Amino acid sequence: MGVLIYVWRSDAIGKLIKISDSVKDLNENLVQLVEAEQKLRQTSGPILEATETMTQIQADFLSIKADVENIRDKIEQRSDRTAPDEQGPKTQLLPPPDMFTRMEHSWKLLMQALEDKFGLFDRRSVAGEAYRFAHGNRKGARLTYDLADEIARLHSSIKSYRRRYSSVGDWLDQETYDAFVGSCQAMIEQIRSA
């Protein structure tokens, strides 16, 4: 019987030691978890600041976009009031696919004029690049904000035209062609003289 109690006692002590070791391990893991949480809180501070900054930038962008829309509307109202004789010489009638090809060519010439004046830029975001070229802190040649607005409008137009190319015969008329090509040519001249 004495041996049995001794075996039971040593077995119980062994289990208590294992439990004690497990509690120590758990305590160490808890300390590591608390430290990790503190580090996470410290690193999330800059992330929150960056999120706030991005929110502010987005609000500024929406404001600028609204201003551009207003300016675009005013320009369209002015061009609506212009008599047909004042709009410049009309080119001869071309089939819509040929007109579209020439519009693309005019756009490429405008992009080349920008690149010649300001160097390489991201052609996927021409509007943003035009505003960057107009920014007041820029050294060297600069665009006017009116010119940047017009380039942004033309970029929006050419993207829209490209999306609707499959139905070019339905929407592309001589007036649209003349307006786009004429605007591109005017922008090229203004960029070269800037």
Backbone bond lengths (Angstrom), bond angles and torsions (degrees), N, CA, C in turn:
res aa  C-N    CA-C-N  psi(-1)  N-CA   C-N-CA  omega(-1)  CA-C   N-CA-C  phi
1 M - - - 1.431 - - 1.532 110.80 -
2 G 1.323 117.46 -38.80 1.461 122.10 179.67 1.514 111.19 -62.28
3 V 1.327 116.51 -36.15 1.454 120.38 179.27 1.526 109.76 -68.87
4 L 1.308 116.11 -38.33 1.460 121.06 -179.86 1.528 111.16 -63.86
5 I 1.328 116.95 -42.67 1.469 120.44 178.58 1.522 109.39 -65.96
6 Y 1.329 116.80 -39.23 1.456 120.31 -179.61 1.531 110.38 -63.78
7 V 1.348 117.59 -42.58 1.461 122.27 179.35 1.528 109.75 -65.36
8 W 1.346 114.99 -43.69 1.463 118.37 -179.74 1.523 110.56 -63.54
9 R 1.326 115.78 -41.11 1.457 121.45 -179.31 1.533 110.72 -64.77
10 S 1.309 117.47 -46.14 1.461 119.86 -179.17 1.530 110.60 -66.66
11 D 1.330 116.42 -34.96 1.463 119.86 176.31 1.529 110.70 -65.65
12 A 1.309 117.87 -42.75 1.466 122.37 178.80 1.519 110.47 -65.61
13 I 1.324 117.05 -40.59 1.471 120.54 178.88 1.528 109.36 -64.91
14 G 1.315 117.34 -41.11 1.467 120.89 177.46 1.519 111.44 -60.45
15 K 1.329 116.55 -41.95 1.469 120.21 178.65 1.523 110.62 -66.43
16 L 1.333 116.92 -39.95 1.469 120.15 178.11 1.529 111.19 -63.83
17 I 1.320 116.54 -39.02 1.470 120.23 177.84 1.529 109.73 -64.13
18 K 1.339 117.53 -42.38 1.467 120.83 177.69 1.524 110.82 -62.12
19 I 1.336 116.51 -42.53 1.473 120.30 178.39 1.517 109.68 -63.59
20 S 1.324 116.98 -42.56 1.464 121.33 179.25 1.529 110.48 -61.87
21 D 1.339 116.58 -43.46 1.466 120.29 177.61 1.532 111.07 -63.86
22 S 1.319 116.84 -39.77 1.467 121.00 178.60 1.523 110.85 -63.86
23 V 1.336 116.20 -39.80 1.470 120.02 178.33 1.525 109.92 -64.66
24 K 1.344 117.56 -40.59 1.470 120.76 177.56 1.530 110.36 -62.74
25 D 1.351 116.22 -44.86 1.469 120.11 178.14 1.525 110.96 -61.45
26 L 1.317 115.92 -42.21 1.461 120.67 178.67 1.519 110.56 -62.83
27 N 1.320 116.89 -40.97 1.463 121.41 178.87 1.531 110.35 -63.62
28 E 1.346 117.44 -43.34 1.464 121.18 177.80 1.530 110.80 -62.97
29 N 1.324 116.82 -42.30 1.472 120.64 177.95 1.520 111.25 -63.54
30 L 1.330 116.04 -37.46 1.462 120.30 178.50 1.522 110.54 -65.70
31 V 1.321 117.72 -41.73 1.470 121.81 177.38 1.529 109.61 -61.69
32 Q 1.333 117.36 -43.84 1.465 120.87 178.38 1.527 111.25 -63.50
33 L 1.318 116.33 -38.78 1.461 120.69 178.69 1.523 110.97 -64.60
34 V 1.323 117.51 -42.72 1.469 121.35 178.58 1.528 109.91 -63.88
35 E 1.339 117.45 -42.66 1.466 120.60 178.01 1.528 110.90 -62.79
36 A 1.315 116.97 -42.09 1.470 120.79 178.89 1.522 110.73 -63.28
37 E 1.338 116.59 -39.79 1.467 120.12 178.20 1.524 110.63 -63.94
38 Q 1.327 117.80 -41.06 1.461 120.93 178.90 1.524 110.89 -64.77
39 K 1.329 117.16 -41.77 1.465 120.37 177.53 1.526 110.58 -62.94
40 L 1.318 116.39 -40.69 1.462 120.59 179.27 1.520 110.74 -62.89
41 R 1.323 117.02 -42.30 1.470 119.86 177.47 1.519 111.16 -62.62
42 Q 1.336 116.88 -39.97 1.458 120.34 179.91 1.522 111.08 -66.16
43 T 1.330 117.45 -39.30 1.464 119.75 -179.23 1.517 112.40 -78.70
44 S 1.323 118.21 -21.48 1.466 119.30 -179.64 1.520 111.74 -77.94
45 G 1.328 118.37 -15.87 1.467 121.06 177.74 1.523 112.02 -57.94
46 P 1.348 118.52 -54.43 1.467 119.36 177.72 1.526 113.02 -61.45
47 I 1.327 117.18 -32.06 1.468 119.98 178.66 1.523 109.86 -65.41
48 L 1.336 116.65 -42.28 1.465 119.75 177.70 1.522 110.75 -63.61
49 E 1.346 116.83 -41.09 1.463 120.32 177.56 1.529 110.52 -62.41
50 A 1.331 116.27 -42.62 1.464 120.18 179.19 1.525 110.67 -64.31
51 T 1.316 117.24 -38.07 1.465 121.19 178.14 1.521 110.40 -64.21
52 E 1.334 116.48 -42.68 1.466 119.90 178.01 1.523 110.44 -63.56
53 T 1.338 116.75 -41.84 1.462 120.77 178.83 1.525 110.46 -62.89
54 M 1.339 117.35 -43.61 1.461 120.66 178.63 1.526 111.48 -62.46
55 T 1.326 116.80 -37.92 1.463 120.68 177.69 1.522 110.04 -63.38
56 Q 1.342 116.69 -42.62 1.462 120.92 178.96 1.527 110.67 -65.13
57 I 1.331 116.65 -42.63 1.467 120.42 178.88 1.520 110.35 -62.40
58 Q 1.318 116.83 -40.89 1.464 120.45 179.06 1.523 110.46 -63.61
59 A 1.335 117.10 -40.87 1.466 120.34 178.08 1.527 110.25 -64.39
60 D 1.348 117.10 -41.80 1.463 120.80 177.51 1.522 110.69 -62.99
61 F 1.327 116.64 -41.39 1.455 120.83 179.45 1.527 111.03 -61.82
62 L 1.328 116.58 -44.00 1.466 119.98 179.39 1.523 110.85 -63.82
63 S 1.329 116.67 -36.54 1.460 120.41 177.39 1.529 110.41 -65.46
64 I 1.330 116.09 -45.14 1.465 120.13 178.57 1.525 110.17 -62.94
65 K 1.322 116.37 -40.90 1.465 120.50 179.65 1.527 110.47 -61.39
66 A 1.339 116.71 -41.38 1.465 120.25 178.37 1.522 110.27 -64.44
67 D 1.344 116.96 -40.64 1.462 120.40 177.83 1.523 110.94 -62.54
68 V 1.329 116.47 -42.06 1.466 120.61 179.04 1.527 110.34 -63.07
69 E 1.322 116.60 -41.15 1.467 120.30 178.06 1.532 110.47 -61.21
70 N 1.340 116.82 -43.14 1.465 120.38 178.86 1.519 111.10 -62.56
71 I 1.325 116.54 -44.06 1.463 120.35 179.71 1.523 109.86 -64.26
72 R 1.326 116.39 -41.75 1.462 120.79 179.35 1.533 110.27 -61.06
73 D 1.335 116.24 -42.07 1.464 119.96 178.13 1.520 111.07 -62.46
74 K 1.338 116.69 -41.70 1.469 120.18 179.25 1.522 110.88 -64.16
75 I 1.328 116.56 -40.69 1.467 119.93 178.91 1.522 110.22 -64.44
76 E 1.327 116.35 -42.22 1.461 119.87 178.94 1.522 111.06 -64.92
77 Q 1.339 117.43 -37.46 1.462 120.49 177.63 1.521 110.25 -64.65
78 R 1.342 116.46 -41.74 1.457 120.22 178.66 1.519 110.93 -64.51
79 S 1.342 116.63 -42.32 1.461 118.91 -178.95 1.526 111.21 -69.49
80 D 1.343 117.36 -27.44 1.464 120.13 176.01 1.525 111.03 -68.23
81 R 1.336 116.08 -32.76 1.461 120.52 -179.27 1.526 112.42 -79.15
82 T 1.337 117.86 -16.07 1.452 121.50 -178.46 1.527 109.52 -72.57
83 A 1.304 115.43 135.53 1.466 120.23 179.79 1.527 109.62 -70.31
84 P 1.330 117.76 151.32 1.468 120.38 -179.37 1.522 113.06 -58.39
85 D 1.349 118.22 -32.38 1.460 120.64 -179.32 1.525 111.50 -68.16
86 E 1.334 117.44 -26.29 1.458 121.43 -176.20 1.524 112.32 -84.67
87 Q 1.291 118.63 -6.84 1.456 121.20 -175.28 1.521 112.92 -82.69
88 G 1.281 119.36 -2.69 1.454 121.05 177.59 1.513 111.23 100.60
89 P 1.303 115.17 174.20 1.469 119.36 -177.08 1.526 111.35 -70.38
90 K 1.302 114.54 140.10 1.464 120.85 178.27 1.526 108.58 -88.83
91 T 1.308 114.50 142.75 1.455 118.77 176.11 1.523 108.35 -86.10
92 Q 1.300 115.74 164.30 1.459 118.46 -179.87 1.517 109.83 -69.20
93 L 1.314 115.65 156.23 1.456 120.96 -176.45 1.525 111.03 -68.53
94 L 1.320 114.75 133.67 1.463 122.43 177.30 1.516 108.15 -122.62
95 P 1.321 118.00 157.81 1.466 118.86 173.15 1.539 108.97 -66.24
96 P 1.334 117.51 149.37 1.471 120.53 -176.46 1.535 115.03 -52.25
97 P 1.339 120.53 -41.63 1.475 117.65 178.68 1.533 112.97 -61.67
98 D 1.346 116.24 -36.86 1.464 119.38 178.03 1.525 111.00 -69.45
99 M 1.335 116.15 -38.58 1.468 119.12 177.00 1.524 109.75 -62.02
100 F 1.330 116.05 -42.31 1.467 119.36 -179.53 1.529 110.85 -63.51
101 T 1.327 116.94 -40.87 1.465 121.01 178.44 1.520 110.35 -60.44
102 R 1.322 116.67 -42.10 1.468 120.02 178.87 1.529 111.44 -69.19
103 M 1.330 116.73 -33.27 1.469 119.62 176.04 1.528 109.78 -64.40
104 E 1.330 116.83 -43.40 1.471 120.88 177.04 1.527 110.29 -60.66
105 H 1.329 116.17 -40.82 1.463 120.32 179.21 1.533 110.60 -64.03
106 S 1.319 117.09 -42.80 1.471 120.57 177.80 1.526 110.54 -61.81
107 W 1.334 116.15 -40.33 1.472 119.91 178.77 1.539 110.42 -63.87
108 K 1.339 116.56 -42.04 1.467 119.80 179.03 1.525 111.09 -63.77
109 L 1.329 117.13 -37.77 1.464 120.27 176.83 1.530 110.95 -64.26
110 L 1.325 116.32 -39.24 1.467 120.35 177.26 1.528 110.10 -63.74
111 M 1.332 117.16 -43.46 1.469 120.37 178.93 1.528 110.69 -63.97
112 Q 1.330 116.13 -37.67 1.462 119.83 178.52 1.524 110.59 -66.67
113 A 1.331 117.43 -38.37 1.468 120.53 177.75 1.528 110.51 -63.55
114 L 1.332 117.02 -41.16 1.473 120.27 176.62 1.526 110.62 -63.27
115 E 1.326 116.21 -43.76 1.465 119.87 -179.27 1.525 111.08 -65.51
116 D 1.334 117.14 -39.65 1.463 120.33 178.39 1.525 111.22 -62.90
117 K 1.328 116.38 -37.33 1.468 120.89 -176.07 1.527 112.06 -81.13
118 F 1.345 118.07 -40.01 1.461 121.14 -170.58 1.526 114.46 -118.10
119 G 1.316 118.48 -4.48 1.463 120.50 -178.44 1.521 111.02 91.87
120 L 1.318 114.97 -176.81 1.466 120.48 -178.09 1.522 111.04 -62.57
121 F 1.323 116.66 146.32 1.458 122.43 178.25 1.519 108.61 -153.14
122 D 1.328 115.68 167.07 1.463 122.09 -178.14 1.528 108.92 -78.77
123 R 1.318 116.56 108.86 1.465 120.30 -176.21 1.519 113.11 -76.43
124 R 1.331 117.42 -7.29 1.462 119.94 176.36 1.523 110.83 -77.63
125 S 1.333 116.93 -23.09 1.466 120.53 -179.44 1.522 109.09 -126.65
126 V 1.307 115.66 59.81 1.458 121.83 -176.01 1.526 111.19 -59.81
127 A 1.325 117.48 -40.37 1.463 119.85 -178.43 1.525 110.39 -61.41
128 G 1.315 117.13 -47.11 1.463 120.70 178.85 1.518 111.73 -62.56
129 E 1.322 116.64 -39.66 1.458 120.65 178.66 1.533 110.52 -66.56
130 A 1.327 117.69 -38.84 1.464 120.58 179.03 1.525 110.31 -62.51
131 Y 1.327 116.98 -42.33 1.468 119.62 177.37 1.524 110.71 -66.78
132 R 1.328 116.85 -33.43 1.468 119.44 176.96 1.528 109.64 -65.92
133 F 1.337 117.01 -38.55 1.459 120.46 178.48 1.531 111.78 -69.02
134 A 1.323 116.79 -20.25 1.467 120.83 -179.70 1.520 112.41 -94.05
135 H 1.321 117.63 -8.92 1.468 121.22 -174.02 1.524 110.95 -61.44
136 G 1.327 116.18 140.87 1.461 122.72 -175.02 1.511 115.20 -65.12
137 N 1.319 119.39 -25.15 1.459 121.11 -178.32 1.519 112.73 -84.52
138 R 1.307 116.17 0.20 1.461 120.33 -177.45 1.525 109.67 -76.95
139 K 1.320 116.71 133.97 1.462 121.23 176.61 1.518 108.53 -90.68
140 G 1.308 116.41 150.22 1.453 120.41 178.90 1.522 111.18 86.34
141 A 1.326 114.92 -152.49 1.468 120.39 -177.10 1.526 110.73 -63.64
142 R 1.343 114.88 142.04 1.468 120.33 178.67 1.519 109.05 -137.86
143 L 1.318 114.26 152.92 1.464 120.87 172.19 1.522 108.45 -90.40
144 T 1.315 116.32 157.70 1.461 119.15 169.61 1.525 107.31 -81.38
145 Y 1.321 115.47 158.75 1.467 118.00 179.39 1.529 110.76 -67.46
146 D 1.326 117.61 -31.72 1.468 119.86 176.29 1.531 110.46 -62.90
147 L 1.313 115.29 -41.60 1.464 120.03 178.60 1.530 110.41 -66.06
148 A 1.329 116.89 -41.03 1.471 120.91 177.26 1.528 110.27 -62.85
149 D 1.339 116.95 -40.42 1.465 120.56 177.69 1.528 111.00 -61.11
150 E 1.322 115.86 -43.91 1.465 119.80 -178.67 1.531 110.97 -66.95
151 I 1.330 117.21 -39.03 1.466 120.49 177.45 1.525 109.60 -64.40
152 A 1.334 116.74 -40.91 1.473 120.61 177.86 1.528 110.08 -61.98
153 R 1.333 116.90 -40.82 1.462 120.55 179.15 1.530 110.67 -64.55
154 L 1.332 116.09 -44.18 1.465 119.67 179.23 1.533 111.10 -64.23
155 H 1.323 116.60 -38.20 1.473 119.91 178.11 1.523 110.32 -63.23
156 S 1.316 116.16 -43.43 1.463 120.27 177.70 1.529 110.23 -61.49
157 S 1.330 116.13 -41.00 1.467 120.57 -179.53 1.524 111.79 -64.65
158 I 1.336 117.23 -47.19 1.469 118.77 -176.65 1.527 110.71 -66.09
159 K 1.331 117.35 -35.13 1.471 119.34 176.43 1.528 110.08 -63.89
160 S 1.326 116.38 -41.59 1.462 120.52 178.73 1.529 110.51 -64.35
161 Y 1.328 116.28 -42.98 1.465 120.30 179.52 1.529 110.95 -62.42
162 R 1.314 116.41 -40.80 1.470 119.59 -179.91 1.524 111.27 -63.76
163 R 1.328 116.02 -39.42 1.471 119.09 179.46 1.529 111.13 -65.19
164 R 1.333 116.65 -32.07 1.468 120.48 -175.97 1.529 112.60 -98.45
165 Y 1.316 117.85 16.47 1.457 120.43 -175.32 1.526 112.81 -59.23
166 S 1.313 117.82 -33.13 1.468 119.77 -176.91 1.528 112.05 -61.50
167 S 1.325 117.26 -23.32 1.471 120.54 178.49 1.527 110.66 -116.38
168 V 1.332 116.66 35.24 1.466 121.56 -174.40 1.529 112.29 -56.93
169 G 1.307 117.78 -33.34 1.463 120.79 -179.99 1.518 113.06 -67.45
170 D 1.330 117.28 -23.39 1.466 121.02 -178.41 1.521 113.13 -81.87
171 W 1.315 118.02 -34.24 1.464 119.34 -171.52 1.524 114.76 -114.06
172 L 1.328 118.63 -23.74 1.465 119.95 -175.94 1.522 110.07 -85.64
173 D 1.323 114.67 112.98 1.465 120.20 177.02 1.527 108.75 -118.00
174 Q 1.320 115.24 176.70 1.463 121.10 -176.66 1.530 111.27 -62.75
175 E 1.309 116.87 -37.49 1.470 120.61 -178.72 1.534 111.12 -64.73
176 T 1.325 116.98 -44.57 1.472 121.12 178.18 1.522 110.18 -63.22
177 Y 1.317 115.67 -43.61 1.464 120.82 179.27 1.527 110.84 -60.91
178 D 1.338 116.33 -50.92 1.468 120.34 -178.37 1.526 111.56 -61.16
179 A 1.328 116.60 -41.57 1.466 120.07 -178.85 1.527 110.71 -64.04
180 F 1.326 117.04 -44.80 1.466 119.91 -177.15 1.526 111.21 -68.44
181 V 1.323 116.89 -49.93 1.466 120.39 -178.11 1.526 110.29 -64.17
182 G 1.332 117.07 -41.21 1.466 120.37 178.13 1.521 111.83 -62.32
183 S 1.323 116.62 -41.68 1.468 120.27 178.50 1.522 110.87 -64.76
184 C 1.323 117.02 -41.63 1.470 120.17 178.46 1.526 110.77 -61.39
185 Q 1.341 116.24 -44.27 1.461 119.43 -179.93 1.527 111.04 -64.26
186 A 1.328 117.16 -40.86 1.466 120.54 178.36 1.527 110.82 -63.66
187 M 1.329 116.73 -40.50 1.471 120.28 179.47 1.531 110.86 -65.57
188 I 1.332 116.61 -40.28 1.468 120.26 179.12 1.520 110.01 -60.23
189 E 1.334 116.73 -45.36 1.465 120.27 179.58 1.524 111.20 -62.62
190 Q 1.321 116.90 -42.79 1.466 119.85 -179.44 1.524 111.61 -67.85
191 I 1.325 117.58 -37.38 1.471 120.46 178.50 1.518 109.94 -64.76
192 R 1.312 116.52 -43.89 1.469 119.69 -179.05 1.524 111.87 -65.48
193 S 1.327 117.09 -30.80 1.469 119.55 -179.70 1.525 112.65 -88.69
194 A 1.337 118.27 -7.02 1.477 121.11 -178.49 1.510 111.35 -71.95
